[in-house]
Every structure is written in C-alpha cells, then in structure tokens.
Amino acid sequence: MSNLLPPTTTSYEARIDFVVELAERLHLYGTTAQRLEGALIAVAQRLELECEAWTSPTALILTFSDPLRPPGDRDTTRVIRVPPGENDLHRLSETDRIAEAVLANEIDLIAGHAALRALDTPRGQVWHAMQVLGFGLAAGSVGGGAKVGTGVAPGGVSTGGGVAAIGVMGPMSVGRISWGAAVGVPGRGVGV
C-alpha cells in the first residue's frame, strides 16, 4: 500500500492542471473525440472535479467546477489550441498508464503531471532507424504477393521494390533522418 495522499487532497488548481495536461496528451497522440471526452470526465470525477469537455481537431474547451463549493463560485474554463495530432500508440499507452497510476495512488498528482510532460522527450536516432527498418519490412511483406524472383505482380505492377523505396524515403522526405542513416552508412547522422 502506498503512503501517498490521495490525488483529491491536492489543490483544486493542480487537479485542473493535471486534467488539462492529460487532455492535451490524449488529443496529441491520436485518441478519438468520444474517448477523449469520456476519459476526461471520468478522470475529473475521480479527482472530485466536475468537468464539461468539448473537443475539435484543433481545440479543447474544458470547464471545471468544484463540487464542494456553490455553483459558479469557483468555475474555471480553459480554451486550449492544439495542433492536429498524429497516432502515436506508444505515447498514448504511456499517457493511459500514467493516468491510471495517479488514479490508483501509485504516484502522486505532481509526479504524474511531470511524467506526462516527460513524454515530450525527442526520440533518438536509433528509434528513427528502427522506424525506417519497420517501413522496409512492411513494404517487403506487401511485395510477398508478387511473382517469385521478378518483383512484378500478376497485373504487371512492381510492388516490392517501389513500396520498399517509399518505406525508406518516407521518413527522409519530412527531414527526420538523413539518407546515410537510412541506408546504414557509418558516420551519417540525423539531418536533411
């Protein structure tokens, strides 16, 4: 059993800040609007907050009230502009894990907030190289339906080589990794 105080004993403002940070993370990492709104309401209830959430692809509107005070006494509304996110299942699952740990009182609210912010750590060169390898393997598996030895599908379209090239060139086209690093040339690091 943990010696931590329950998250509901943390200040009203700190509880709101945690829910806002959680909302931004869930949105950024690609959760659906329905799941996002439902999760925020559920987490807010566990933190003894009342929350009304509204989401769009580029904004969040969150209205909080303290159920221990008279209505309207301490209402807070946060309007948050967020960039359109992308699906990042690893960071999304880490966000879920952190929120669950806070609600289960395994970590305190302040540490949970810090852990959410730590998810911003940039990914290293090894991660980018593994992404390129994964794209190449996925492309090669698509080419598995082609005629053996020719790389040409029954309709006469080359599948394996073209898709493999897309798998390698895709990350480079957005400037995440250099050509040398993509093909494994020693001494060639991250760049354009």
Residue pairs with C-beta under 8 A, 6 or more apart in sequence:
2 105
2 106
4 105
4 106
4 107
4 108
5 108
6 105
7 15
7 18
7 46
7 47
7 102
7 103
7 105
7 108
7 109
7 112
8 15
8 46
8 47
8 48
10 108
10 109
10 110
12 49
12 66
12 74
14 109
14 110
14 113
15 47
15 48
15 49
15 109
16 49
16 64
16 76
16 78
17 113
18 47
18 102
18 109
18 112
18 113
18 116
19 40
19 43
19 44
19 47
19 49
19 51
19 62
19 64
20 62
20 78
20 80
21 113
21 116
21 117
22 39
22 40
22 43
22 95
22 99
22 116
23 36
23 40
23 53
23 55
23 60
23 62
23 80
24 60
24 80
24 82
25 91
25 95
25 116
25 119
26 35
26 36
26 39
26 40
26 92
26 95
27 36
27 55
27 60
27 82
27 85
28 82
28 83
28 85
28 88
28 91
29 85
29 86
29 87
29 88
29 89
29 91
29 92
29 95
30 85
30 86
30 87
30 88
30 89
30 92
31 39
31 92
33 55
33 56
36 53
36 55
37 53
37 54
37 55
39 99
40 51
40 53
40 62
41 51
41 52
41 53
43 99
43 103
44 50
44 51
44 64
45 51
46 103
47 103
47 109
48 67
48 68
49 64
49 65
49 66
49 67
50 64
50 65
50 66
50 67
51 62
51 63
51 64
52 62
52 63
53 60
53 61
53 62
54 60
54 61
54 62
55 61
57 84
58 81
58 82
58 83
58 84
59 79
59 80
59 81
59 82
60 78
60 79
60 80
60 82
61 77
61 78
61 79
61 80
62 77
62 78
62 80
63 75
63 76
63 77
63 78
64 75
64 76
64 77
64 78
65 71
65 72
65 74
65 75
65 76
66 73
66 74
91 119
94 119
95 116
95 119
98 107
98 112
98 115
98 116
99 112
101 107
101 112
102 108
102 109
102 112
107 115
125 177
125 181
125 189
125 190
128 171
128 176
128 177
128 181
128 190
129 177
129 181
129 182
129 184
131 171
132 167
132 168
132 171
132 177
132 181
132 182
135 166
135 167
135 168
135 170
135 171
136 164
136 167
136 168
138 167
139 160
139 163
139 164
139 165
139 166
139 167
140 160
140 164
142 159
142 160
142 163
143 151
143 159
143 160
143 161
143 163
143 164
144 160
145 153
145 159
146 152
146 153
146 158
146 159
146 160
147 153
147 154
151 158
151 159
151 160
151 161
152 158
152 159
153 159
168 182
168 183
169 182
171 177
171 182
172 178
172 179
172 182
175 192
176 190
177 190
177 191
178 188
178 189
178 190
178 191
178 192
179 185
179 188
180 187
180 188
180 189
181 188
181 189
181 190
